[in-house]
Amino acid sequence: MKQNEYFSLPFGINPVLPVKFIKCGYVRRGENSFAVKENHPFYTIEYVLKGKGTLETGKRRYDFCPGDVFILHKRKNHYYHVHEPCIPWSRIWIAVDGSLIELLIQYFGLNDVYIIKAYRKPEIFIKIFKLAHSREHQLDEKITSLVFEILAGLFCKINENRNSQYSQTISRLLSFIDGNLRNSITLKDICASAGKTSSYVTKVFKKETGMTPYGYYITKKLETARIMLLDSNLSIKEIARKLGFQYESHFSGIFTEKTGMSPVKFREQYKKE
């Protein structure tokens, strides 16, 4: 790869796909290497091949090194620079946007994640870069599939570190809830999975995650619902049933309360993008 290469796809973005591949690139910089991104217009996922540096976003600072991935979130300000100017900093990045990308970022728990340490899977990024360079047939669909693979991989990597971020009890509760998003469960069921009382679970869960167990359960369930509304032709009734709601009206009521619009309006508004 050359020192700096960029590829975009202005020629054939599939308007049916709720994912927009903007561009990708390979960058290799030397001395005084830094970048400023204000009110970033899309999502950029960057894989660090060489060099060490710091990413700043808001009041947060994250150090990165080879094998790490960092995410520049849409509508956020970002600043990053290298620690050792004498060592060229190289990275591969992809820029994406679209309604489904935003939902997947939320669904995979990446909406407040900026650095994923030790991801160490450059081959997917390199494959996207080579595909964009090749301009082959149905390129947007192939790249979209690989972007999904990257997001799922980042989610799995974060989950590997979950035990170090949460206590054993909360990790067990999170796993139980995540595994039952398509079932109807109660707070009693959640507490029973960890063998703890409801008062203890509610207190500790809120302390470690910032949410109540039931609030987390509903939030994750609705994130799944949003994806199903955009990525399938299932009726509202079928989606409600698959998510463990006995009545369509109950599902619609909760969805409207939490999102500010009904499932029907949500699908009509965002599936067009």
Secondary structure, 3 states (H helix, E strand, C coil): CCCEEEEECCCCCCCCCCCEEEEEEEEEECCCCEEEECCCCCEEEEEEEECCEEEEECCEEEEECCCCEEEECCCCCEEEEECCCCCCEEEEEEEEECHHHHHHHHHCCCCCCCEECCCCCHHHHHHHHHHHHHCCCCHHHHHHHHHHHHHHHHHHHHHHCHHHHCCHHHHHHHHHHHCCCCCCCCHHHHHHHHCCCHHHHHHHHHHHHCCCHHHHHHHHHHHHHHHHHHHCCCCHHHHHHHCCCCCHHHHHHHHHHHHCCCHHHHHHHHCCC
